[in-house]
Amino acid sequence: GGARGRPGREGADAYARSATMAGESAHFTLGLIGGSGLLKSQMMQSLAAEERTVDTEFGGVKVRVGELSPRVRLIVVQRHAADPDCEYSPPHLVNYQAILQALKNEGAHAVFAMCSVGSMKTHIGMGALIVPDDFFAPYKILSTFTDHRSHNIPEMHAGLREEIL
């Protein structure tokens, strides 16, 4: 997998190669949603160089577009700075519907969302990468859906998790 700073790169390249053999588009498009520090990193600034706003029915979203490899297109959204009308959105005001719609409009085949939190376990130090395989939320889960799908519990796609690890 692509656990060394480029999530799913090998799997995405394999997808792009198989699509090319089938006569389809040669690109795999990965959507990446990150927190406050994501776009400040040198790696992200060089990977996702083109900045633009994607208009959706839920509002505009600032995205940065670039490439992980010649076959893997990257669309990056910094969730706290996604709204083109304000400099910073606190977590409870992030417009996730607009962000997900923008990634869909841009052709994302998969979305990888990252967040930064602390750990209650002393053996998990600062800078550790944790890839969950379950989800527990003892509170009301906000949903981007308004129908029966709003009752689904979020989960990590098993295949994508394997690629990341």
C-alpha positions, 0 to 999 in steps of 0.5 A: 500500500501507500502508507509512506506519505502517499495514501493508496498510490500503488493501488490507484496506479493499478486502477489507472492501468486497468482502466487504460487497458479497458479503454477508459480514462487513464487517471484515478482521482483521489479526494483528500480532506484535511485539517488546518495544517494540511496545505501548509506542508511543503509536500501538499503545496508542491503536489496540489499547486492549482487553486480554484473554487468549485461551485455546488448547490450547497455552496462554493468550495476552495480546492487545490488540484495536482498529481500524486503520480502521472496516473493519479490526480489529487484534489485537496480540500482544507475543510476549515478553509474550504468556504471561499467567503470566509478565512476560517470555519470552526468545526461545527460550521464546516460545510461538508455537503458542499465539500463532498459535492465538490469532490464528486463534481471534480470526479473523485473515485475515492476520498481520504479524510485526515484529522489530527487528534490526541491519544489517551494511550501513552504508547501512541506518541506524537506524529503516529499515524493511526488508521481506524477500522471501526467507528464509535460515536455515542452522540448524534452523527451529523449526516449529509443526507436527508433520507434513510441513508442518514442513519448509516454508520460511517465506516472505512472502506476495507480495500482502501484501508489495506492500500493505506496500510 
